[in-house]
Amino acid sequence: MNRTVKVALMTFGFLVLWMFSGIFSKDESGSIEKIEITSEQTNATLVRARQFEAVAKLPFVVLRGRTEAEREVLISAETTGIIEEIYPDKGDFVFKGEIICRQSVDAREAKLDEANALMKQRDLEWQASKTLVEKGYRSQTQAAASQAAYDASKALVKQMEEELDNINIRAPFDGIFNEKLVEIGDFLPIGKPCGRVVDYNPIKVTAEVSEKDISNIKKGVTGEVKLSTGQNLRGLVNFISHTANAATRTFRIEIEVPNENYELKDGITAELFIPTAEVKGHLIPPSSLTLNEEGLVGVRHIDQEGRAKFSKVTIIGDEGESVWITGLPEKVLIIVVGHEFVSNGEKIKYRLEDSKI
């Protein structure tokens, strides 16, 4: 064995002895204490939490609906005749009592003249009968018969006047002449419509409410409406149905919105926000929501002993990028980061974040 090999072996042996001497000379009690501290820190999961405090919140029931005209009617003929005039154009505004369509007079005016002539005759007969009764040449019975004949003739005149006026088909209320259903020259029998008049002021916004939410909506509250056209409206809930739709098991509600300038149209898709009773809730980031083993929506928060706890919550609305929830204590420390890595009862460490969302 040459000198170089001897030197290498001696150096290796020295290093081995030095390493073993360090292990056996270490303080055993100090080593155990350090292991215990490291173990405690490893077992406690580190999460981030934020302090939340409940505030008063007026929750909304959010519904999908549409705008509807306040009322509409088919204006129909009350007598038979040929259409001679249609006065407004489609889309024109018409006033209550305004003539929309006019039928032919035919023999109605002649019948009215005949009724007037008969009434004059009956009037003369009655006047003469009264004079004869006063002179004792006619009985009271005959005079009463003359008066009855006169009264009947007056009724006939009134009937003929109404029959003549019925050729004028009028608007029943202020509104828009929305549809023309006949043309000049058409024969219109009794009951057939000549057009449609629609009242758009006020306009209704209607929606269907589920069985779950119907008890939370009250008549007379002010609701907000967002139309698909971008218009934002406010109006009163003026109707809540007491009977559910047999097919959908939902209840119809109506919000009345002023429409004096007739800008709002019928049939526009709308989103309704109906306020319910005031509650206290927490405004939290939606990322804090989680599901438990049973599939319930809730949050994990930290109790007074520093352990994780799951609580079921109810989402009652949203605001910006945050959501409103109920079901938690008034003041609560919610885990906002790391909640998916902890379970109920687990001891955790947390870093407190700024309370602002």
Contacts in CASP RR format, 6 or more apart in sequence:
PFRMAT RR
TARGET T0000
AUTHOR 0000-0000-0000
METHOD contacts of the structure
MODEL  1
MNRTVKVALMTFGFLVLWMFSGIFSKDESGSIEKIEITSEQTNATLVRAR
QFEAVAKLPFVVLRGRTEAEREVLISAETTGIIEEIYPDKGDFVFKGEII
CRQSVDAREAKLDEANALMKQRDLEWQASKTLVEKGYRSQTQAAASQAAY
DASKALVKQMEEELDNINIRAPFDGIFNEKLVEIGDFLPIGKPCGRVVDY
NPIKVTAEVSEKDISNIKKGVTGEVKLSTGQNLRGLVNFISHTANAATRT
FRIEIEVPNENYELKDGITAELFIPTAEVKGHLIPPSSLTLNEEGLVGVR
HIDQEGRAKFSKVTIIGDEGESVWITGLPEKVLIIVVGHEFVSNGEKIKY
RLEDSKI
43 347 0 8 1.000
44 347 0 8 1.000
44 348 0 8 1.000
44 349 0 8 1.000
45 338 0 8 1.000
45 341 0 8 1.000
45 342 0 8 1.000
45 346 0 8 1.000
45 348 0 8 1.000
45 349 0 8 1.000
46 348 0 8 1.000
46 349 0 8 1.000
46 350 0 8 1.000
46 351 0 8 1.000
47 335 0 8 1.000
47 337 0 8 1.000
47 338 0 8 1.000
47 339 0 8 1.000
47 341 0 8 1.000
47 342 0 8 1.000
47 348 0 8 1.000
47 349 0 8 1.000
47 350 0 8 1.000
47 351 0 8 1.000
48 335 0 8 1.000
48 336 0 8 1.000
48 337 0 8 1.000
48 338 0 8 1.000
48 350 0 8 1.000
48 351 0 8 1.000
48 352 0 8 1.000
48 353 0 8 1.000
49 301 0 8 1.000
49 302 0 8 1.000
49 333 0 8 1.000
49 334 0 8 1.000
49 335 0 8 1.000
49 336 0 8 1.000
49 350 0 8 1.000
49 351 0 8 1.000
49 352 0 8 1.000
49 353 0 8 1.000
50 333 0 8 1.000
50 334 0 8 1.000
50 336 0 8 1.000
50 352 0 8 1.000
50 353 0 8 1.000
50 354 0 8 1.000
50 355 0 8 1.000
51 331 0 8 1.000
51 332 0 8 1.000
51 333 0 8 1.000
51 352 0 8 1.000
51 355 0 8 1.000
52 282 0 8 1.000
52 283 0 8 1.000
52 284 0 8 1.000
52 328 0 8 1.000
52 331 0 8 1.000
52 332 0 8 1.000
52 333 0 8 1.000
52 334 0 8 1.000
52 355 0 8 1.000
53 282 0 8 1.000
53 330 0 8 1.000
53 331 0 8 1.000
54 280 0 8 1.000
54 281 0 8 1.000
54 282 0 8 1.000
54 328 0 8 1.000
54 329 0 8 1.000
54 330 0 8 1.000
54 331 0 8 1.000
55 280 0 8 1.000
55 281 0 8 1.000
55 282 0 8 1.000
55 283 0 8 1.000
56 278 0 8 1.000
56 279 0 8 1.000
56 280 0 8 1.000
56 281 0 8 1.000
57 278 0 8 1.000
57 279 0 8 1.000
57 280 0 8 1.000
57 281 0 8 1.000
57 283 0 8 1.000
57 316 0 8 1.000
57 324 0 8 1.000
58 275 0 8 1.000
58 276 0 8 1.000
58 278 0 8 1.000
59 275 0 8 1.000
59 276 0 8 1.000
59 277 0 8 1.000
59 279 0 8 1.000
59 316 0 8 1.000
59 317 0 8 1.000
59 324 0 8 1.000
60 224 0 8 1.000
60 273 0 8 1.000
60 274 0 8 1.000
60 275 0 8 1.000
60 276 0 8 1.000
60 317 0 8 1.000
61 209 0 8 1.000
61 213 0 8 1.000
61 216 0 8 1.000
61 217 0 8 1.000
61 272 0 8 1.000
61 273 0 8 1.000
61 274 0 8 1.000
61 276 0 8 1.000
62 271 0 8 1.000
62 272 0 8 1.000
62 273 0 8 1.000
62 317 0 8 1.000
63 207 0 8 1.000
63 208 0 8 1.000
63 209 0 8 1.000
63 253 0 8 1.000
63 271 0 8 1.000
63 272 0 8 1.000
63 274 0 8 1.000
64 207 0 8 1.000
64 269 0 8 1.000
64 270 0 8 1.000
64 271 0 8 1.000
64 272 0 8 1.000
65 205 0 8 1.000
65 206 0 8 1.000
65 207 0 8 1.000
65 208 0 8 1.000
65 269 0 8 1.000
65 270 0 8 1.000
65 271 0 8 1.000
65 272 0 8 1.000
66 205 0 8 1.000
66 206 0 8 1.000
66 207 0 8 1.000
66 267 0 8 1.000
66 268 0 8 1.000
66 269 0 8 1.000
66 270 0 8 1.000
67 203 0 8 1.000
67 204 0 8 1.000
67 205 0 8 1.000
67 206 0 8 1.000
67 227 0 8 1.000
67 264 0 8 1.000
67 265 0 8 1.000
67 266 0 8 1.000
67 267 0 8 1.000
67 268 0 8 1.000
67 270 0 8 1.000
68 203 0 8 1.000
68 204 0 8 1.000
68 205 0 8 1.000
68 206 0 8 1.000
68 254 0 8 1.000
68 266 0 8 1.000
68 267 0 8 1.000
69 198 0 8 1.000
69 199 0 8 1.000
69 200 0 8 1.000
69 203 0 8 1.000
69 204 0 8 1.000
69 266 0 8 1.000
70 199 0 8 1.000
70 200 0 8 1.000
70 201 0 8 1.000
70 202 0 8 1.000
70 203 0 8 1.000
70 204 0 8 1.000
70 256 0 8 1.000
71 173 0 8 1.000
71 198 0 8 1.000
71 199 0 8 1.000
72 178 0 8 1.000
72 196 0 8 1.000
72 197 0 8 1.000
72 198 0 8 1.000
72 199 0 8 1.000
73 172 0 8 1.000
73 173 0 8 1.000
73 196 0 8 1.000
73 197 0 8 1.000
74 181 0 8 1.000
74 193 0 8 1.000
74 195 0 8 1.000
74 196 0 8 1.000
75 100 0 8 1.000
75 101 0 8 1.000
75 169 0 8 1.000
75 170 0 8 1.000
75 171 0 8 1.000
75 172 0 8 1.000
75 193 0 8 1.000
75 194 0 8 1.000
75 195 0 8 1.000
75 196 0 8 1.000
75 197 0 8 1.000
76 169 0 8 1.000
76 190 0 8 1.000
76 191 0 8 1.000
76 192 0 8 1.000
76 193 0 8 1.000
76 194 0 8 1.000
77 101 0 8 1.000
77 103 0 8 1.000
77 166 0 8 1.000
77 169 0 8 1.000
77 188 0 8 1.000
77 189 0 8 1.000
77 190 0 8 1.000
77 191 0 8 1.000
77 192 0 8 1.000
77 193 0 8 1.000
77 194 0 8 1.000
78 166 0 8 1.000
78 169 0 8 1.000
78 190 0 8 1.000
78 191 0 8 1.000
79 103 0 8 1.000
79 108 0 8 1.000
79 163 0 8 1.000
79 166 0 8 1.000
79 167 0 8 1.000
79 190 0 8 1.000
80 103 0 8 1.000
80 187 0 8 1.000
80 188 0 8 1.000
80 189 0 8 1.000
80 190 0 8 1.000
81 103 0 8 1.000
81 104 0 8 1.000
81 106 0 8 1.000
81 167 0 8 1.000
81 187 0 8 1.000
81 188 0 8 1.000
81 189 0 8 1.000
82 103 0 8 1.000
82 104 0 8 1.000
82 185 0 8 1.000
82 186 0 8 1.000
82 187 0 8 1.000
82 188 0 8 1.000
83 101 0 8 1.000
83 102 0 8 1.000
83 103 0 8 1.000
83 104 0 8 1.000
83 182 0 8 1.000
83 183 0 8 1.000
83 184 0 8 1.000
83 185 0 8 1.000
83 186 0 8 1.000
83 187 0 8 1.000
83 188 0 8 1.000
83 194 0 8 1.000
84 102 0 8 1.000
84 103 0 8 1.000
84 104 0 8 1.000
84 184 0 8 1.000
84 185 0 8 1.000
85 99 0 8 1.000
85 101 0 8 1.000
85 102 0 8 1.000
85 184 0 8 1.000
86 100 0 8 1.000
86 101 0 8 1.000
86 102 0 8 1.000
86 180 0 8 1.000
86 182 0 8 1.000
86 183 0 8 1.000
86 184 0 8 1.000
86 194 0 8 1.000
87 98 0 8 1.000
87 99 0 8 1.000
87 100 0 8 1.000
87 101 0 8 1.000
87 102 0 8 1.000
88 94 0 8 1.000
88 98 0 8 1.000
88 100 0 8 1.000
88 177 0 8 1.000
89 177 0 8 1.000
90 177 0 8 1.000
90 178 0 8 1.000
90 179 0 8 1.000
90 180 0 8 1.000
91 176 0 8 1.000
91 177 0 8 1.000
91 178 0 8 1.000
92 176 0 8 1.000
92 177 0 8 1.000
93 174 0 8 1.000
93 175 0 8 1.000
93 176 0 8 1.000
93 177 0 8 1.000
93 262 0 8 1.000
94 100 0 8 1.000
94 171 0 8 1.000
94 174 0 8 1.000
94 175 0 8 1.000
94 176 0 8 1.000
94 177 0 8 1.000
94 197 0 8 1.000
95 171 0 8 1.000
95 174 0 8 1.000
95 175 0 8 1.000
96 171 0 8 1.000
96 172 0 8 1.000
96 173 0 8 1.000
96 174 0 8 1.000
97 170 0 8 1.000
97 171 0 8 1.000
97 172 0 8 1.000
98 170 0 8 1.000
98 171 0 8 1.000
99 168 0 8 1.000
99 169 0 8 1.000
99 170 0 8 1.000
100 169 0 8 1.000
100 170 0 8 1.000
100 171 0 8 1.000
100 177 0 8 1.000
100 194 0 8 1.000
100 195 0 8 1.000
100 197 0 8 1.000
101 168 0 8 1.000
101 169 0 8 1.000
101 182 0 8 1.000
101 188 0 8 1.000
101 194 0 8 1.000
101 195 0 8 1.000
102 167 0 8 1.000
102 168 0 8 1.000
102 169 0 8 1.000
103 167 0 8 1.000
103 168 0 8 1.000
103 169 0 8 1.000
103 188 0 8 1.000
104 167 0 8 1.000
105 164 0 8 1.000
105 167 0 8 1.000
108 160 0 8 1.000
108 163 0 8 1.000
108 164 0 8 1.000
108 167 0 8 1.000
109 164 0 8 1.000
111 160 0 8 1.000
111 163 0 8 1.000
112 157 0 8 1.000
112 160 0 8 1.000
112 161 0 8 1.000
112 163 0 8 1.000
112 164 0 8 1.000
114 160 0 8 1.000
115 153 0 8 1.000
115 156 0 8 1.000
115 157 0 8 1.000
115 159 0 8 1.000
115 160 0 8 1.000
116 157 0 8 1.000
118 153 0 8 1.000
118 156 0 8 1.000
119 150 0 8 1.000
119 153 0 8 1.000
119 154 0 8 1.000
119 156 0 8 1.000
119 157 0 8 1.000
121 153 0 8 1.000
122 146 0 8 1.000
122 149 0 8 1.000
122 150 0 8 1.000
122 152 0 8 1.000
122 153 0 8 1.000
123 150 0 8 1.000
123 153 0 8 1.000
125 146 0 8 1.000
125 149 0 8 1.000
125 150 0 8 1.000
126 143 0 8 1.000
126 146 0 8 1.000
126 147 0 8 1.000
126 149 0 8 1.000
126 150 0 8 1.000
128 146 0 8 1.000
129 138 0 8 1.000
129 142 0 8 1.000
129 143 0 8 1.000
129 146 0 8 1.000
129 147 0 8 1.000
130 143 0 8 1.000
130 146 0 8 1.000
132 138 0 8 1.000
132 142 0 8 1.000
132 143 0 8 1.000
133 139 0 8 1.000
133 140 0 8 1.000
133 142 0 8 1.000
133 143 0 8 1.000
169 194 0 8 1.000
171 177 0 8 1.000
171 197 0 8 1.000
172 197 0 8 1.000
173 197 0 8 1.000
173 199 0 8 1.000
174 199 0 8 1.000
174 201 0 8 1.000
175 197 0 8 1.000
175 198 0 8 1.000
175 199 0 8 1.000
175 200 0 8 1.000
175 201 0 8 1.000
176 197 0 8 1.000
176 198 0 8 1.000
176 199 0 8 1.000
176 200 0 8 1.000
176 262 0 8 1.000
177 195 0 8 1.000
177 196 0 8 1.000
177 197 0 8 1.000
178 196 0 8 1.000
178 197 0 8 1.000
178 198 0 8 1.000
179 195 0 8 1.000
179 196 0 8 1.000
180 194 0 8 1.000
180 195 0 8 1.000
181 193 0 8 1.000
181 194 0 8 1.000
181 195 0 8 1.000
181 196 0 8 1.000
182 188 0 8 1.000
182 192 0 8 1.000
182 193 0 8 1.000
182 194 0 8 1.000
182 195 0 8 1.000
188 194 0 8 1.000
198 266 0 8 1.000
200 259 0 8 1.000
200 262 0 8 1.000
200 264 0 8 1.000
200 265 0 8 1.000
200 266 0 8 1.000
201 258 0 8 1.000
201 259 0 8 1.000
201 260 0 8 1.000
201 262 0 8 1.000
202 256 0 8 1.000
202 257 0 8 1.000
202 258 0 8 1.000
202 259 0 8 1.000
203 256 0 8 1.000
203 257 0 8 1.000
203 259 0 8 1.000
203 264 0 8 1.000
203 266 0 8 1.000
204 254 0 8 1.000
204 255 0 8 1.000
204 256 0 8 1.000
204 257 0 8 1.000
205 225 0 8 1.000
205 233 0 8 1.000
205 235 0 8 1.000
205 254 0 8 1.000
205 255 0 8 1.000
205 257 0 8 1.000
205 270 0 8 1.000
205 272 0 8 1.000
206 252 0 8 1.000
206 253 0 8 1.000
206 254 0 8 1.000
206 255 0 8 1.000
207 252 0 8 1.000
207 253 0 8 1.000
207 270 0 8 1.000
207 272 0 8 1.000
208 245 0 8 1.000
208 248 0 8 1.000
208 250 0 8 1.000
208 251 0 8 1.000
208 252 0 8 1.000
208 253 0 8 1.000
209 217 0 8 1.000
209 240 0 8 1.000
209 250 0 8 1.000
209 251 0 8 1.000
209 252 0 8 1.000
209 253 0 8 1.000
210 249 0 8 1.000
210 250 0 8 1.000
211 244 0 8 1.000
211 249 0 8 1.000
211 250 0 8 1.000
211 251 0 8 1.000
213 276 0 8 1.000
214 240 0 8 1.000
214 251 0 8 1.000
216 276 0 8 1.000
216 277 0 8 1.000
217 237 0 8 1.000
217 240 0 8 1.000
217 253 0 8 1.000
217 274 0 8 1.000
217 276 0 8 1.000
218 237 0 8 1.000
218 240 0 8 1.000
219 237 0 8 1.000
219 238 0 8 1.000
219 239 0 8 1.000
219 240 0 8 1.000
220 236 0 8 1.000
220 237 0 8 1.000
220 238 0 8 1.000
221 236 0 8 1.000
221 237 0 8 1.000
221 274 0 8 1.000
221 275 0 8 1.000
222 234 0 8 1.000
222 235 0 8 1.000
222 236 0 8 1.000
222 237 0 8 1.000
222 275 0 8 1.000
223 234 0 8 1.000
223 235 0 8 1.000
223 236 0 8 1.000
223 237 0 8 1.000
223 255 0 8 1.000
223 272 0 8 1.000
223 273 0 8 1.000
223 274 0 8 1.000
223 275 0 8 1.000
224 232 0 8 1.000
224 233 0 8 1.000
224 234 0 8 1.000
224 235 0 8 1.000
224 272 0 8 1.000
224 273 0 8 1.000
225 232 0 8 1.000
225 233 0 8 1.000
225 234 0 8 1.000
225 235 0 8 1.000
225 255 0 8 1.000
225 257 0 8 1.000
225 270 0 8 1.000
225 271 0 8 1.000
225 272 0 8 1.000
225 273 0 8 1.000
226 232 0 8 1.000
226 233 0 8 1.000
226 270 0 8 1.000
226 271 0 8 1.000
226 273 0 8 1.000
227 233 0 8 1.000
227 264 0 8 1.000
227 268 0 8 1.000
227 269 0 8 1.000
227 270 0 8 1.000
228 268 0 8 1.000
228 269 0 8 1.000
228 270 0 8 1.000
229 268 0 8 1.000
231 264 0 8 1.000
233 257 0 8 1.000
233 264 0 8 1.000
234 257 0 8 1.000
235 255 0 8 1.000
235 256 0 8 1.000
235 257 0 8 1.000
235 258 0 8 1.000
236 255 0 8 1.000
236 256 0 8 1.000
237 253 0 8 1.000
237 254 0 8 1.000
237 255 0 8 1.000
237 274 0 8 1.000
238 254 0 8 1.000
238 255 0 8 1.000
238 256 0 8 1.000
239 252 0 8 1.000
239 253 0 8 1.000
239 254 0 8 1.000
240 251 0 8 1.000
240 252 0 8 1.000
240 253 0 8 1.000
241 251 0 8 1.000
241 252 0 8 1.000
241 253 0 8 1.000
242 251 0 8 1.000
243 251 0 8 1.000
244 250 0 8 1.000
244 251 0 8 1.000
245 251 0 8 1.000
245 252 0 8 1.000
253 274 0 8 1.000
255 272 0 8 1.000
255 274 0 8 1.000
257 264 0 8 1.000
279 316 0 8 1.000
279 326 0 8 1.000
280 326 0 8 1.000
280 330 0 8 1.000
281 316 0 8 1.000
281 324 0 8 1.000
281 325 0 8 1.000
281 326 0 8 1.000
281 327 0 8 1.000
281 328 0 8 1.000
282 324 0 8 1.000
282 325 0 8 1.000
282 326 0 8 1.000
282 328 0 8 1.000
282 332 0 8 1.000
282 334 0 8 1.000
283 319 0 8 1.000
283 322 0 8 1.000
283 323 0 8 1.000
283 324 0 8 1.000
283 357 0 8 1.000
284 299 0 8 1.000
284 322 0 8 1.000
284 323 0 8 1.000
284 325 0 8 1.000
284 334 0 8 1.000
284 336 0 8 1.000
284 357 0 8 1.000
285 321 0 8 1.000
285 322 0 8 1.000
285 323 0 8 1.000
285 336 0 8 1.000
285 357 0 8 1.000
286 321 0 8 1.000
286 322 0 8 1.000
286 323 0 8 1.000
287 336 0 8 1.000
288 299 0 8 1.000
288 334 0 8 1.000
288 335 0 8 1.000
288 336 0 8 1.000
288 339 0 8 1.000
289 297 0 8 1.000
289 298 0 8 1.000
289 299 0 8 1.000
289 313 0 8 1.000
289 315 0 8 1.000
289 323 0 8 1.000
289 325 0 8 1.000
290 297 0 8 1.000
290 298 0 8 1.000
290 299 0 8 1.000
290 300 0 8 1.000
290 310 0 8 1.000
290 339 0 8 1.000
290 340 0 8 1.000
291 297 0 8 1.000
291 298 0 8 1.000
292 298 0 8 1.000
292 310 0 8 1.000
292 312 0 8 1.000
296 312 0 8 1.000
297 312 0 8 1.000
297 313 0 8 1.000
297 315 0 8 1.000
298 310 0 8 1.000
298 311 0 8 1.000
298 312 0 8 1.000
298 313 0 8 1.000
298 325 0 8 1.000
299 310 0 8 1.000
299 311 0 8 1.000
299 313 0 8 1.000
299 325 0 8 1.000
299 328 0 8 1.000
299 334 0 8 1.000
299 335 0 8 1.000
299 339 0 8 1.000
300 308 0 8 1.000
300 309 0 8 1.000
300 310 0 8 1.000
300 311 0 8 1.000
300 334 0 8 1.000
300 335 0 8 1.000
300 339 0 8 1.000
300 342 0 8 1.000
301 308 0 8 1.000
301 309 0 8 1.000
301 311 0 8 1.000
301 328 0 8 1.000
301 332 0 8 1.000
301 333 0 8 1.000
301 334 0 8 1.000
301 335 0 8 1.000
302 308 0 8 1.000
302 309 0 8 1.000
302 333 0 8 1.000
302 334 0 8 1.000
302 335 0 8 1.000
302 348 0 8 1.000
302 350 0 8 1.000
303 309 0 8 1.000
306 347 0 8 1.000
306 348 0 8 1.000
306 350 0 8 1.000
307 345 0 8 1.000
307 346 0 8 1.000
307 347 0 8 1.000
307 348 0 8 1.000
308 335 0 8 1.000
308 339 0 8 1.000
308 342 0 8 1.000
308 343 0 8 1.000
308 344 0 8 1.000
308 345 0 8 1.000
308 346 0 8 1.000
308 348 0 8 1.000
309 344 0 8 1.000
309 345 0 8 1.000
310 344 0 8 1.000
311 327 0 8 1.000
311 328 0 8 1.000
312 327 0 8 1.000
313 325 0 8 1.000
313 326 0 8 1.000
313 327 0 8 1.000
313 328 0 8 1.000
314 325 0 8 1.000
314 326 0 8 1.000
314 327 0 8 1.000
315 323 0 8 1.000
315 324 0 8 1.000
315 325 0 8 1.000
316 324 0 8 1.000
316 325 0 8 1.000
316 326 0 8 1.000
317 323 0 8 1.000
317 324 0 8 1.000
318 324 0 8 1.000
322 357 0 8 1.000
328 334 0 8 1.000
333 350 0 8 1.000
335 342 0 8 1.000
335 348 0 8 1.000
335 350 0 8 1.000
336 353 0 8 1.000
342 348 0 8 1.000
END
